[in-house]
Amino acid sequence: MSYGINFFDMADAPQSLDDQLQEQRIQLETQIKELEAQLMRTKEAYLKVLGAQEFSAIQKQQAEVEAEVTTETTSTEVVDP
């Protein structure tokens, strides 16, 4: 009498599950590594933009100071006979 159960297949089931879980773990580890690398690149780009903004603000401030000095020098030269 046979019930259609193959004991060989049942013995393979846990191994198949283990294989699937192992493959899934490896895929997730790879995905995490890729996302971490992407995050680091994004952080580096963000810091570069912040640095560029600071540089731009400093140059703008220096240009304003130079413009004030030029205006003051020009005003003084015109008044001084």
Buried (B, 14 or more C-beta within 10 A) or exposed (E): EEEEEEEEEEEEEEEEEEEEEEEEEEEEEEEEEEEEEEEEEEEEEEEEEEEEEEEEEEEEEEEEEEEEEEEEEEEEEEEEE
